[in-house]
Amino acid sequence: MERGQREAVPQPDPTPSPANSTVRRFWRLFRLLALFAVVVAAIAVLLVMRGETGVHIHMLIATALGAGLTVLVGGALMTLVFLSASSGHDDAAATHRDEESDEE
């Protein structure tokens, strides 16, 4: 071997942390949820435009924001509930609660 060169030693892949994996999973689901919220908001605006003869732009903006943000916040909270349940954090809390009730 020439001077200054080292033999290449393969390094093992780092083990992914569960917290990082959960965050990536949340953002992947949140992107799909954001797309769904935009579709729901568009449908709501179309329904308001179809049913009302004197449509004002302010009413359409309020309808889009109201419907879209409601779906977005509700879906985000439900996503957090499901991710929390699948991560095992809820099991640890339930075990602690069962231990406290046994002591009484």
HELIX and SHEET records of a PDB file:
HELIX    1   1 PRO A   18  GLY A   51  1                                  34    
HELIX    2   2 ILE A   57  SER A   87  1                                  31    
HELIX    3   3 HIS A   89  GLU A  103  1                                  15    
END                                                                             
